[in-house]
Amino acid sequence: MKIQVWPRSIGLQLLTGLVLLEVLSLGLFGTVLLKQQSRRTQARAEVRLQHQATSLAVQAVEGLQSDVPGRAVSASVRIMAEAPSVASAMITDPSGKTLYANPGDAQSVALTQDEARELKGIASGNSDNRARVFSFGEGNWEGVKPISLQGRLYGYAWVRTDRHWDEQQKKDTIDSMAIFGMIWVGASIVLAWAMGRSISQPLAVLQRGTRALMQSPEAADQFPLPVVVHNEVGELIETFNRMVASIEEQRSGLSDTLSLLDSMLANAPIGLAFFDKQLRFVRVNHIFSEATGLPLSHHLGRTVTEVLPDSVSRTLEGIVQAVFAGDEPVRDVEIAVAVDGTPRLSTWIVSAYPVHTVPQQVRWVGLIVMDASDRKRAEETLRKTEKLAATGRLAASIAHEINNPLEAITNLLYLLTNHSNLGEPARAYAVMAEYEIHRISEITQQTLRFYRQSTLPARANLAELLDSVLRLHQGRLRNLEILVDKRYDPAIDLYCFAGELRQVFANLVGNAIDAMPRGGKLSIRARRSRDWGDSCRPGVRFQVGDTGSGMAMGVEKHIFEPFFTTKEVTGTGLGLWVSSEIVAKHQGSIRVRSRVPRPGRSSGTVFELFFPDADSVLSPESESRNGSKSSFASN
């Protein structure tokens, strides 16, 4: 583990650096001062010892000239030895024998080897009578001065300095320097602490603000930071506050932009999906999710083959890989897709484009999916509808033109049957021809009724209306051997658009016949009743049922959508949608029950309709006030 030696705080760094600088400065200064002090102490000690040795020699000469020489010289030695800087004093004869000494007894005090060598040097090389200073041992200094009396060498005066006294001088100097150093270092610490605090405190504020910004960019309550100093650091804090305000403004703008883009992505009227290089979904919108019939969460992180059928996934994989490889968009690729497991096919128009986060590198591929199923069905239905319209106009024209010769033929047959000379077999054939001509006339009248519908509501006899629809399909019913079970009152009537209701029932009966290609039973019911959602609304309830193949759930929930059909060749997908619009126009309701064949039970489909019977229902004011009140349900 790495040990942190140098402090991280600026204040502590400044304080530590200043203390180290002061200690080094004081150490260097003390070393130089001690050296100088040692030299000065030595120089003073030499001068002092010369003076003291000379003084002791002079006093010894004066003592020798007194009346009591021994006592006087001894007193001089004693007085010299009591000096603070003197460790000992003595007088020897020329041969080095101690005559007087203090402290100690002269008989017990003898010259040391160092002193004896110095004495020999003085005796051999003394050309003058000056005092000499020499050192010996560990810091011992001693001065010696020859004593001459009347031109004759009497002896030597020896003065040894007190080493502790000299050391005490050094110690006093060191103590003074230590006290000065402590005062200086203490003052420096206080100054450094004050200066460090003036720097570190605003930097700490800046540090806390930076950490708060890193932890939570939305923590607006932490800013602006307080400006506690008015120097460069204060200007730095003010600049930081302005930077944070600018970042917040940019972040707010970026957040708004991202929210806008996310809203556009989520609510765009086209399917959008994004893939990474592993062909996994990284983002899809609701339209794409609805187009695939899977929830959003089922897409993210999964590959195309895990989500979509093989026929679709292979095509999409090829498109996405081509964009990754070529860095060029791919446009308007048409794909047929099965929806919700139903036989209906949807048509997708797919385009793909590269998404770059860095230049020359494709990070994602965006996929745009437009459901062109309704457009293609509308185009196909438009063509079929145009054919049907042309056929309807042609049929109406033919029916109108047929009416004229039919009327002449009817009159001729009437005359022929009433001719007296006509035989019985011929009369029977004429009656039969008259009946068939009547059927032809009825068919042409029904054709003209579908083409020439009334634009105003009126009372209509429902039995006649339902019978006319059944007569129109009589040929198919007979050929397919479909049994018709009709139960309705011949006198029942309803205020409605008769032509539109005829169209509704024609669609329902036609679909019922289509559902029974091998025969079956067609049931038609009509009776006075009340709305199953509002018992206060009287009206007429209808039921059109068949024993056909029934509808699966995937088909049943789409039957009222425009262009939805299971009869890809002959169907337009508009019959039930138009019927539902007519029911809504009459403010009625429609319900559907259907079941597919299973062992032990029958199959079939029942459409149940309710139309309110009131003159005010179809008034313009009622339509603008209530709008469409129809309801649709599948059971």
SEVOKOL-567874 format. One record per residue (C-alpha): residue number from 1; x, y, z. Coordinates in nm, 3 decimals, padded with zeros to 5 digits, m for minus. Each point is the difference from the previous one (the first is absolute). Layout:
(NUM; (X; Y; Z));
...
REM end
This chain:
(1; (00.000; 00.000; 00.000));
(2; (00.131; 00.341; m00.096));
(3; (00.059; 00.227; 00.299));
(4; (m00.097; 00.362; m00.041));
(5; (00.294; 00.204; 00.141));
(6; (m00.065; 00.343; m00.136));
(7; (m00.337; 00.146; 00.110));
(8; (m00.271; 00.045; m00.266));
(9; (m00.150; 00.316; 00.144));
(10; (00.134; 00.326; m00.138));
(11; (m00.007; 00.156; 00.348));
(12; (00.198; m00.287; 00.150));
(13; (00.236; 00.001; m00.296));
(14; (00.065; 00.370; 00.047));
(15; (00.041; m00.044; 00.377));
(16; (00.228; m00.304; m00.034));
(17; (00.207; 00.161; m00.271));
(18; (00.045; 00.320; 00.198));
(19; (00.093; m00.190; 00.319));
(20; (00.252; m00.211; m00.192));
(21; (00.144; 00.315; m00.154));
(22; (00.027; 00.166; 00.341));
(23; (00.159; m00.308; 00.158));
(24; (00.252; m00.032; m00.282));
(25; (00.074; 00.371; 00.014));
(26; (00.041; m00.007; 00.377));
(27; (00.214; m00.316; m00.022));
(28; (00.228; 00.160; m00.258));
(29; (00.011; 00.325; 00.192));
(30; (00.074; m00.184; 00.329));
(31; (00.279; m00.203; m00.160));
(32; (00.168; 00.310; m00.138));
(33; (m00.057; 00.184; 00.326));
(34; (00.143; m00.283; 00.211));
(35; (00.308; m00.020; m00.219));
(36; (00.054; 00.373; 00.029));
(37; (m00.071; m00.018; 00.371));
(38; (00.256; m00.280; 00.042));
(39; (00.263; 00.199; m00.185));
(40; (m00.076; 00.309; 00.203));
(41; (m00.002; m00.200; 00.324));
(42; (00.341; m00.145; m00.088));
(43; (00.138; 00.340; m00.090));
(44; (m00.133; 00.156; 00.318));
(45; (00.128; m00.297; 00.200));
(46; (00.352; 00.050; m00.144));
(47; (m00.003; 00.371; 00.071));
(48; (m00.141; m00.058; 00.345));
(49; (00.249; m00.273; 00.084));
(50; (00.287; 00.218; m00.123));
(51; (m00.124; 00.282; 00.217));
(52; (m00.064; m00.229; 00.301));
(53; (00.340; m00.175; m00.030));
(54; (00.173; 00.336; m00.037));
(55; (m00.194; 00.139; 00.295));
(56; (00.090; m00.302; 00.217));
(57; (00.368; 00.035; m00.098));
(58; (m00.001; 00.373; 00.084));
(59; (m00.170; m00.066; 00.332));
(60; (00.257; m00.275; 00.077));
(61; (00.287; 00.241; m00.069));
(62; (m00.162; 00.257; 00.226));
(63; (m00.054; m00.266; 00.269));
(64; (00.359; m00.115; m00.020));
(65; (00.113; 00.359; 00.060));
(66; (m00.220; 00.036; 00.306));
(67; (00.089; m00.069; 00.360));
(68; (m00.189; m00.327; m00.003));
(69; (00.060; m00.138; m00.345));
(70; (m00.138; m00.345; 00.057));
(71; (m00.326; 00.126; 00.143));
(72; (m00.040; 00.266; m00.267));
(73; (00.064; m00.237; m00.290));
(74; (m00.237; m00.258; 00.149));
(75; (m00.268; 00.268; 00.036));
(76; (00.047; 00.104; m00.360));
(77; (m00.044; m00.361; m00.117));
(78; (m00.308; m00.041; 00.217));
(79; (m00.157; 00.325; m00.127));
(80; (00.064; m00.096; m00.360));
(81; (m00.151; m00.349; 00.051));
(82; (m00.319; 00.156; 00.134));
(83; (m00.065; 00.184; m00.326));
(84; (m00.322; m00.136; m00.172));
(85; (00.176; m00.101; m00.319));
(86; (00.304; m00.165; 00.171));
(87; (m00.002; m00.369; 00.086));
(88; (00.341; 00.000; 00.174));
(89; (00.313; 00.209; 00.047));
(90; (00.352; m00.091; 00.106));
(91; (00.363; 00.114; 00.002));
(92; (00.286; m00.233; m00.076));
(93; (00.374; 00.039; 00.009));
(94; (00.195; m00.007; m00.326));
(95; (00.023; m00.377; 00.019));
(96; (m00.376; m00.041; 00.028));
(97; (m00.027; m00.073; 00.368));
(98; (m00.319; 00.138; 00.147));
(99; (00.065; 00.276; 00.252));
(100; (m00.353; 00.135; 00.050));
(101; (m00.331; m00.146; m00.123));
(102; (m00.369; 00.064; 00.043));
(103; (m00.205; m00.201; 00.033));
(104; (00.201; m00.278; 00.158));
(105; (00.325; m00.031; 00.180));
(106; (00.328; 00.093; m00.175));
(107; (00.156; m00.327; 00.109));
(108; (m00.280; m00.203; m00.154));
(109; (m00.034; 00.195; m00.320));
(110; (00.238; m00.073; m00.281));
(111; (00.019; 00.100; m00.362));
(112; (m00.183; m00.220; m00.244));
(113; (00.177; m00.150; m00.296));
(114; (m00.154; 00.265; m00.230));
(115; (00.117; 00.276; 00.234));
(116; (00.344; m00.159; 00.029));
(117; (00.037; m00.012; m00.381));
(118; (m00.114; 00.361; m00.022));
(119; (00.252; 00.094; 00.270));
(120; (00.282; m00.161; m00.196));
(121; (m00.112; 00.189; m00.308));
(122; (m00.001; 00.327; 00.188));
(123; (00.341; m00.069; 00.152));
(124; (00.155; m00.089; m00.333));
(125; (m00.159; 00.261; m00.219));
(126; (m00.089; 00.295; 00.217));
(127; (00.160; 00.305; m00.148));
(128; (m00.229; 00.246; 00.165));
(129; (m00.186; 00.025; 00.326));
(130; (m00.354; m00.011; m00.134));
(131; (m00.282; m00.224; 00.130));
(132; (m00.088; m00.306; m00.207));
(133; (m00.339; m00.175; m00.033));
(134; (m00.034; m00.365; m00.096));
(135; (m00.274; m00.262; m00.002));
(136; (00.008; m00.358; 00.111));
(137; (m00.244; m00.275; 00.076));
(138; (m00.367; 00.052; m00.085));
(139; (m00.042; 00.373; m00.027));
(140; (00.250; 00.088; 00.275));
(141; (00.177; 00.335; m00.041));
(142; (00.287; 00.122; 00.206));
(143; (00.220; 00.308; 00.007));
(144; (00.360; 00.011; 00.123));
(145; (00.220; 00.300; 00.071));
(146; (00.367; m00.001; 00.108));
(147; (00.071; 00.181; 00.332));
(148; (00.320; 00.206; m00.015));
(149; (00.142; 00.172; 00.302));
(150; (00.295; 00.235; m00.044));
(151; (00.088; m00.161; m00.329));
(152; (m00.008; m00.350; 00.138));
(153; (m00.266; m00.264; m00.084));
(154; (m00.178; m00.073; 00.319));
(155; (m00.266; m00.240; m00.139));
(156; (m00.325; m00.015; m00.194));
(157; (m00.355; 00.120; 00.069));
(158; (m00.264; m00.251; m00.119));
(159; (m00.372; 00.086; m00.047));
(160; (m00.245; m00.266; m00.123));
(161; (m00.335; 00.117; m00.135));
(162; (m00.333; m00.138; 00.127));
(163; (m00.140; m00.197; m00.292));
(164; (m00.354; m00.003; 00.149));
(165; (00.006; 00.380; 00.016));
(166; (00.075; 00.017; m00.372));
(167; (m00.259; m00.267; m00.074));
(168; (m00.251; 00.197; 00.201));
(169; (00.060; 00.294; m00.231));
(170; (m00.078; m00.222; m00.295));
(171; (m00.301; m00.142; 00.179));
(172; (m00.133; 00.346; 00.072));
(173; (00.039; 00.086; m00.366));
(174; (m00.181; m00.321; m00.102));
(175; (m00.280; 00.062; 00.252));
(176; (m00.047; 00.354; m00.127));
(177; (m00.007; m00.127; m00.354));
(178; (m00.250; m00.275; 00.095));
(179; (m00.230; 00.250; 00.170));
(180; (00.023; 00.229; m00.300));
(181; (m00.061; m00.297; m00.233));
(182; (m00.309; m00.112; 00.191));
(183; (m00.139; 00.352; 00.000));
(184; (00.078; 00.033; m00.370));
(185; (m00.144; m00.340; m00.091));
(186; (m00.309; 00.064; 00.212));
(187; (m00.055; 00.335; m00.168));
(188; (00.056; m00.165; m00.336));
(189; (m00.252; m00.274; 00.085));
(190; (m00.261; 00.255; 00.096));
(191; (00.068; 00.198; m00.315));
(192; (m00.003; m00.314; m00.217));
(193; (m00.322; m00.120; 00.167));
(194; (m00.166; 00.336; m00.065));
(195; (00.123; 00.007; m00.359));
(196; (m00.090; m00.367; m00.054));
(197; (m00.346; 00.053; 00.143));
(198; (m00.057; 00.297; m00.228));
(199; (00.086; m00.227; m00.294));
(200; (m00.133; m00.338; 00.113));
(201; (m00.337; 00.122; 00.132));
(202; (m00.124; 00.135; m00.335));
(203; (00.158; m00.298; m00.176));
(204; (m00.192; m00.231; 00.236));
(205; (m00.319; 00.184; m00.097));
(206; (00.094; m00.050; m00.364));
(207; (00.079; m00.368; 00.066));
(208; (m00.336; m00.062; 00.171));
(209; (m00.178; 00.165; m00.288));
(210; (00.190; m00.212; m00.252));
(211; (m00.084; m00.321; 00.188));
(212; (m00.364; 00.103; 00.028));
(213; (m00.005; 00.067; m00.373));
(214; (00.157; m00.339; m00.071));
(215; (m00.237; m00.190; 00.231));
(216; (m00.318; 00.176; m00.108));
(217; (00.002; 00.238; m00.297));
(218; (m00.357; 00.100; 00.094));
(219; (00.100; 00.118; 00.353));
(220; (m00.080; 00.363; m00.069));
(221; (m00.035; 00.080; 00.371));
(222; (00.381; m00.022; 00.040));
(223; (00.062; 00.286; m00.241));
(224; (00.110; 00.270; m00.031));
(225; (00.296; m00.065; 00.229));
(226; (00.071; 00.273; 00.261));
(227; (00.293; 00.227; m00.082));
(228; (00.189; 00.020; 00.334));
(229; (00.314; 00.179; m00.124));
(230; (00.065; 00.280; m00.243));
(231; (00.310; m00.109; m00.184));
(232; (00.089; m00.231; m00.287));
(233; (m00.166; m00.295; 00.175));
(234; (m00.317; 00.204; 00.045));
(235; (00.007; 00.082; m00.369));
(236; (00.045; m00.372; m00.067));
(237; (m00.313; m00.079; 00.207));
(238; (m00.198; 00.268; m00.184));
(239; (00.120; m00.145; m00.331));
(240; (m00.101; m00.349; 00.121));
(241; (m00.346; 00.130; 00.093));
(242; (m00.040; 00.150; m00.346));
(243; (00.120; m00.327; m00.154));
(244; (m00.254; m00.201; 00.205));
(245; (m00.276; 00.242; m00.097));
(246; (00.101; m00.036; m00.365));
(247; (00.009; m00.380; 00.033));
(248; (m00.340; 00.001; 00.167));
(249; (m00.138; 00.216; m00.278));
(250; (00.151; m00.227; m00.264));
(251; (m00.116; m00.313; 00.187));
(252; (m00.349; 00.143; 00.023));
(253; (00.003; 00.072; m00.369));
(254; (00.145; m00.342; m00.074));
(255; (m00.259; m00.163; 00.225));
(256; (m00.277; 00.186; m00.180));
(257; (00.148; m00.106; m00.333));
(258; (00.032; m00.362; 00.111));
(259; (m00.355; 00.004; 00.137));
(260; (m00.122; 00.145; m00.329));
(261; (00.192; m00.260; m00.201));
(262; (m00.115; m00.280; 00.230));
(263; (m00.360; 00.117; m00.034));
(264; (00.037; 00.018; m00.376));
(265; (00.153; m00.349; m00.004));
(266; (m00.271; m00.146; 00.223));
(267; (m00.293; 00.166; m00.177));
(268; (00.121; 00.004; m00.359));
(269; (m00.266; m00.140; m00.235));
(270; (00.256; m00.244; m00.140));
(271; (00.179; m00.296; 00.153));
(272; (00.355; 00.069; 00.117));
(273; (00.260; m00.252; 00.118));
(274; (00.376; 00.019; 00.061));
(275; (00.249; m00.290; m00.020));
(276; (00.359; m00.051; 00.117));
(277; (00.265; m00.196; m00.189));
(278; (m00.123; m00.327; 00.151));
(279; (m00.340; 00.071; m00.161));
(280; (m00.160; 00.048; 00.342));
(281; (m00.278; 00.247; 00.067));
(282; (00.120; 00.299; 00.204));
(283; (m00.310; 00.217; m00.036));
(284; (m00.348; m00.029; m00.152));
(285; (m00.308; 00.220; 00.013));
(286; (m00.364; m00.089; 00.058));
(287; (m00.091; m00.004; m00.369));
(288; (00.265; m00.261; m00.076));
(289; (m00.110; m00.200; 00.306));
(290; (m00.360; 00.008; m00.120));
(291; (00.109; m00.100; m00.351));
(292; (00.177; m00.310; 00.135));
(293; (m00.277; m00.075; 00.250));
(294; (00.253; m00.031; 00.287));
(295; (00.058; 00.220; 00.307));
(296; (00.291; 00.245; 00.007));
(297; (00.188; m00.195; 00.267));
(298; (m00.003; m00.312; m00.219));
(299; (00.216; 00.174; m00.263));
(300; (00.283; 00.159; 00.200));
(301; (00.321; m00.203; 00.012));
(302; (m00.134; m00.267; m00.235));
(303; (00.106; m00.067; m00.356));
(304; (m00.224; 00.030; m00.303));
(305; (m00.034; m00.377; m00.037));
(306; (m00.112; m00.031; 00.363));
(307; (m00.285; 00.247; m00.050));
(308; (m00.127; m00.025; m00.358));
(309; (m00.085; m00.296; m00.227));
(310; (00.276; m00.143; m00.215));
(311; (m00.139; 00.137; m00.327));
(312; (00.005; 00.353; 00.140));
(313; (00.312; m00.024; 00.217));
(314; (00.217; m00.120; m00.288));
(315; (m00.097; 00.299; m00.212));
(316; (00.051; 00.247; 00.286));
(317; (00.336; m00.156; 00.090));
(318; (00.116; 00.042; m00.358));
(319; (m00.107; 00.366; m00.001));
(320; (00.167; 00.081; 00.335));
(321; (00.322; m00.183; m00.090));
(322; (00.014; 00.181; m00.334));
(323; (m00.020; 00.337; 00.177));
(324; (00.273; m00.100; 00.251));
(325; (00.223; m00.121; m00.281));
(326; (m00.053; 00.278; m00.252));
(327; (m00.078; 00.298; 00.227));
(328; (m00.274; 00.091; m00.247));
(329; (m00.377; 00.013; 00.056));
(330; (m00.235; m00.258; m00.150));
(331; (m00.340; 00.133; m00.104));
(332; (m00.351; m00.124; m00.074));
(333; (00.029; m00.378; 00.032));
(334; (m00.344; m00.165; m00.008));
(335; (m00.058; m00.295; 00.237));
(336; (m00.313; m00.214; 00.044));
(337; (m00.064; m00.080; 00.369));
(338; (m00.261; m00.222; 00.166));
(339; (m00.180; 00.185; 00.282));
(340; (m00.140; m00.156; 00.320));
(341; (00.003; m00.348; m00.147));
(342; (m00.287; 00.084; m00.236));
(343; (00.001; m00.080; m00.371));
(344; (00.008; 00.373; m00.071));
(345; (00.337; 00.127; m00.123));
(346; (00.133; 00.345; 00.078));
(347; (00.236; 00.188; m00.225));
(348; (00.297; 00.184; 00.152));
(349; (00.205; 00.262; m00.182));
(350; (00.340; m00.016; 00.171));
(351; (00.285; 00.251; m00.017));
(352; (00.328; m00.013; 00.197));
(353; (00.268; 00.261; 00.064));
(354; (00.334; 00.009; 00.189));
(355; (00.037; 00.176; 00.335));
(356; (00.349; 00.142; 00.076));
(357; (00.139; 00.096; 00.340));
(358; (00.351; 00.052; m00.138));
(359; (00.093; 00.075; m00.361));
(360; (00.050; m00.294; m00.236));
(361; (m00.145; m00.249; 00.248));
(362; (m00.357; m00.132; 00.003));
(363; (m00.117; m00.044; 00.359));
(364; (m00.362; m00.097; m00.063));
(365; (m00.237; m00.050; m00.289));
(366; (m00.340; 00.166; 00.013));
(367; (m00.297; m00.175; m00.161));
(368; (m00.309; 00.185; m00.124));
(369; (m00.306; m00.217; m00.051));
(370; (m00.315; 00.132; m00.163));
(371; (m00.306; m00.224; m00.011));
(372; (m00.128; 00.034; m00.355));
(373; (m00.258; m00.274; 00.041));
(374; (m00.298; 00.235; 00.010));
(375; (00.131; 00.194; m00.296));
(376; (00.049; m00.314; m00.208));
(377; (m00.336; m00.137; 00.107));
(378; (m00.159; 00.336; m00.068));
(379; (00.152; 00.004; m00.346));
(380; (m00.118; m00.354; m00.065));
(381; (m00.339; 00.073; 00.150));
(382; (m00.026; 00.318; m00.201));
(383; (00.055; m00.200; m00.314));
(384; (m00.257; m00.259; 00.111));
(385; (m00.240; 00.269; 00.112));
(386; (00.034; 00.179; m00.329));
(387; (m00.077; m00.327; m00.175));
(388; (m00.296; m00.057; 00.231));
(389; (m00.122; 00.354; m00.053));
(390; (00.029; m00.039; m00.375));
(391; (m00.169; m00.338; 00.026));
(392; (m00.273; 00.153; 00.219));
(393; (m00.058; 00.280; m00.247));
(394; (m00.004; m00.252; m00.284));
(395; (m00.236; m00.229; 00.194));
(396; (m00.229; 00.295; 00.078));
(397; (00.005; 00.101; m00.366));
(398; (m00.069; m00.357; m00.109));
(399; (m00.277; m00.036; 00.260));
(400; (m00.155; 00.325; m00.120));
(401; (00.024; m00.111; m00.363));
(402; (m00.140; m00.346; 00.083));
(403; (m00.307; 00.152; 00.166));
(404; (m00.130; 00.135; m00.332));
(405; (m00.006; m00.332; m00.193));
(406; (m00.109; m00.181; 00.320));
(407; (m00.307; 00.219; 00.014));
(408; (m00.082; m00.077; m00.365));
(409; (00.060; m00.374; 00.053));
(410; (m00.220; 00.012; 00.314));
(411; (m00.282; 00.161; m00.196));
(412; (00.035; m00.250; m00.287));
(413; (m00.004; m00.293; 00.244));
(414; (m00.309; 00.147; 00.165));
(415; (m00.174; 00.016; m00.339));
(416; (00.121; m00.346; m00.088));
(417; (m00.127; m00.159; 00.321));
(418; (m00.341; 00.162; m00.046));
(419; (m00.030; m00.105; m00.365));
(420; (m00.301; m00.227; m00.034));
(421; (00.146; m00.224; m00.265));
(422; (00.316; m00.085; 00.199));
(423; (00.020; m00.363; 00.106));
(424; (00.043; m00.114; 00.357));
(425; (00.365; m00.109; m00.029));
(426; (00.090; 00.323; m00.178));
(427; (m00.187; 00.204; 00.263));
(428; (00.200; m00.177; 00.276));
(429; (00.325; 00.084; m00.177));
(430; (m00.113; 00.361; m00.037));
(431; (m00.074; 00.023; 00.376));
(432; (00.341; m00.149; 00.076));
(433; (00.169; 00.252; m00.229));
(434; (m00.197; 00.281; 00.165));
(435; (00.129; m00.117; 00.346));
(436; (00.362; m00.005; m00.118));
(437; (m00.044; 00.342; m00.161));
(438; (m00.131; 00.122; 00.336));
(439; (00.316; m00.136; 00.169));
(440; (00.217; 00.179; m00.254));
(441; (m00.188; 00.320; 00.069));
(442; (00.047; m00.044; 00.375));
(443; (00.376; m00.048; m00.044));
(444; (00.028; 00.313; m00.212));
(445; (m00.201; 00.194; 00.258));
(446; (00.235; m00.117; 00.282));
(447; (00.298; 00.099; m00.209));
(448; (m00.141; 00.347; m00.052));
(449; (m00.077; 00.030; 00.372));
(450; (00.365; m00.060; 00.090));
(451; (00.114; 00.251; m00.257));
(452; (m00.263; 00.264; 00.071));
(453; (m00.004; 00.030; 00.378));
(454; (m00.208; 00.262; 00.173));
(455; (00.188; 00.294; 00.152));
(456; (m00.264; 00.063; 00.269));
(457; (m00.107; m00.230; 00.287));
(458; (m00.351; m00.136; m00.002));
(459; (m00.218; m00.276; 00.142));
(460; (00.092; m00.331; m00.162));
(461; (m00.157; m00.344; 00.026));
(462; (00.279; m00.222; 00.128));
(463; (m00.161; m00.324; m00.117));
(464; (m00.006; 00.127; m00.358));
(465; (00.357; 00.125; 00.036));
(466; (00.129; m00.334; 00.132));
(467; (m00.200; m00.196; m00.259));
(468; (00.147; 00.209; m00.279));
(469; (00.351; m00.082; 00.124));
(470; (m00.082; m00.371; 00.015));
(471; (m00.150; 00.009; m00.349));
(472; (00.318; 00.159; m00.125));
(473; (00.202; m00.296; 00.134));
(474; (m00.263; m00.263; m00.076));
(475; (00.202; m00.157; m00.280));
(476; (00.311; m00.053; 00.218));
(477; (m00.211; m00.123; 00.291));
(478; (m00.165; m00.258; m00.220));
(479; (00.320; m00.111; m00.171));
(480; (00.187; m00.043; 00.331));
(481; (m00.301; m00.172; 00.159));
(482; (m00.008; 00.248; 00.288));
(483; (m00.311; m00.015; 00.214));
(484; (m00.144; 00.342; 00.084));
(485; (m00.170; 00.041; 00.339));
(486; (m00.168; 00.341; 00.014));
(487; (m00.201; 00.122; 00.294));
(488; (m00.133; 00.352; m00.013));
(489; (m00.336; 00.176; 00.008));
(490; (m00.121; 00.096; m00.350));
(491; (m00.130; 00.329; 00.140));
(492; (00.316; 00.108; 00.184));
(493; (00.136; 00.335; m00.114));
(494; (00.281; 00.242; 00.088));
(495; (00.089; 00.365; m00.057));
(496; (00.327; m00.029; m00.194));
(497; (00.184; 00.031; m00.326));
(498; (m00.148; m00.307; m00.165));
(499; (00.264; m00.024; m00.273));
(500; (00.284; 00.009; 00.252));
(501; (m00.159; m00.267; 00.221));
(502; (m00.053; m00.213; m00.312));
(503; (00.373; 00.035; m00.065));
(504; (00.083; m00.104; 00.359));
(505; (m00.213; m00.313; m00.015));
(506; (00.121; m00.081; m00.351));
(507; (00.359; 00.008; 00.132));
(508; (m00.085; m00.218; 00.300));
(509; (m00.201; m00.253; m00.203));
(510; (00.269; m00.010; m00.271));
(511; (00.272; m00.066; 00.260));
(512; (m00.216; m00.270; 00.161));
(513; (m00.042; m00.172; m00.336));
(514; (00.376; 00.023; m00.064));
(515; (00.062; m00.168; 00.338));
(516; (m00.216; m00.303; m00.100));
(517; (00.143; m00.127; m00.331));
(518; (m00.128; m00.354; 00.076));
(519; (m00.343; 00.104; 00.114));
(520; (m00.145; 00.078; 00.338));
(521; (m00.262; 00.208; 00.169));
(522; (m00.056; 00.376; m00.027));
(523; (m00.208; 00.154; 00.281));
(524; (m00.151; 00.345; m00.018));
(525; (m00.188; 00.149; 00.295));
(526; (m00.165; 00.339; 00.055));
(527; (m00.213; 00.113; 00.293));
(528; (m00.095; 00.298; 00.205));
(529; (00.235; 00.041; 00.296));
(530; (00.207; 00.247; 00.201));
(531; (00.363; 00.095; m00.014));
(532; (00.211; m00.245; 00.207));
(533; (00.206; 00.294; 00.119));
(534; (m00.291; 00.233; 00.078));
(535; (m00.337; m00.154; 00.084));
(536; (m00.172; 00.335; m00.057));
(537; (00.071; m00.006; m00.374));
(538; (m00.260; m00.196; m00.200));
(539; (00.085; m00.133; m00.340));
(540; (00.041; m00.311; m00.211));
(541; (00.248; m00.281; 00.061));
(542; (00.130; m00.209; m00.290));
(543; (00.194; m00.324; m00.008));
(544; (00.176; m00.146; m00.302));
(545; (00.159; m00.339; 00.076));
(546; (00.161; m00.279; m00.190));
(547; (00.139; m00.347; 00.069));
(548; (00.315; 00.063; m00.198));
(549; (00.371; m00.031; 00.088));
(550; (00.003; 00.281; 00.255));
(551; (00.279; 00.252; 00.065));
(552; (00.319; m00.041; 00.200));
(553; (00.088; 00.262; 00.264));
(554; (00.273; 00.146; m00.218));
(555; (m00.255; 00.058; m00.275));
(556; (m00.296; 00.097; 00.214));
(557; (00.166; 00.303; 00.159));
(558; (00.083; 00.154; m00.341));
(559; (m00.323; m00.052; m00.191));
(560; (m00.122; 00.360; 00.033));
(561; (00.332; 00.149; m00.118));
(562; (00.005; 00.144; m00.352));
(563; (00.166; m00.214; m00.267));
(564; (00.016; m00.305; 00.228));
(565; (m00.111; m00.309; m00.184));
(566; (00.065; m00.372; 00.002));
(567; (m00.123; m00.024; m00.362));
(568; (00.320; 00.125; m00.161));
(569; (m00.123; m00.042; m00.358));
(570; (m00.367; 00.092; 00.014));
(571; (m00.024; 00.210; 00.318));
(572; (00.053; 00.375; 00.035));
(573; (00.010; 00.017; 00.378));
(574; (m00.258; 00.279; 00.003));
(575; (m00.330; m00.184; 00.051));
(576; (m00.002; m00.029; 00.379));
(577; (00.179; 00.333; 00.042));
(578; (m00.270; 00.174; m00.206));
(579; (m00.266; m00.194; 00.191));
(580; (00.143; 00.118; 00.333));
(581; (m00.001; 00.359; m00.128));
(582; (m00.366; m00.035; m00.098));
(583; (m00.082; m00.141; 00.346));
(584; (00.185; 00.292; 00.156));
(585; (m00.191; 00.242; m00.220));
(586; (m00.327; m00.145; 00.132));
(587; (00.140; 00.021; 00.359));
(588; (m00.039; m00.373; 00.030));
(589; (00.210; m00.283; 00.140));
(590; (00.148; m00.316; m00.142));
(591; (00.134; m00.310; 00.173));
(592; (00.170; m00.310; m00.136));
(593; (00.022; m00.352; 00.135));
(594; (00.200; m00.262; m00.185));
(595; (00.168; m00.334; 00.064));
(596; (00.207; m00.231; m00.211));
(597; (m00.065; m00.372; m00.041));
(598; (00.105; m00.221; 00.290));
(599; (m00.077; m00.362; 00.086));
(600; (m00.339; m00.027; 00.167));
(601; (m00.133; 00.344; m00.087));
(602; (m00.127; 00.189; m00.302));
(603; (00.150; 00.308; m00.156));
(604; (m00.137; 00.316; m00.147));
(605; (m00.034; 00.377; 00.028));
(606; (m00.283; 00.222; 00.124));
(607; (m00.024; 00.374; m00.065));
(608; (m00.243; 00.177; 00.233));
(609; (m00.107; 00.356; m00.081));
(610; (m00.218; 00.252; 00.175));
(611; (m00.148; 00.309; m00.168));
(612; (m00.189; 00.258; 00.211));
(613; (m00.345; 00.088; m00.136));
(614; (m00.050; 00.375; 00.035));
(615; (m00.043; 00.274; m00.258));
(616; (00.242; 00.226; 00.191));
(617; (00.290; m00.249; m00.019));
(618; (00.083; 00.077; m00.363));
(619; (m00.062; 00.376; 00.013));
(620; (00.297; 00.224; m00.089));
(621; (m00.008; 00.163; 00.345));
(622; (00.019; m00.337; 00.171));
(623; (00.292; m00.113; m00.215));
(624; (00.200; 00.319; 00.071));
(625; (m00.086; m00.011; 00.371));
(626; (00.049; m00.368; 00.081));
(627; (00.238; m00.110; m00.270));
(628; (00.055; m00.371; m00.040));
(629; (m00.146; m00.198; 00.289));
(630; (00.035; m00.347; m00.144));
(631; (00.187; m00.268; 00.187));
(632; (00.176; m00.308; m00.128));
(633; (00.080; m00.312; 00.196));
(634; (00.128; m00.349; m00.068));
(635; (m00.091; m00.291; 00.222));
REM end
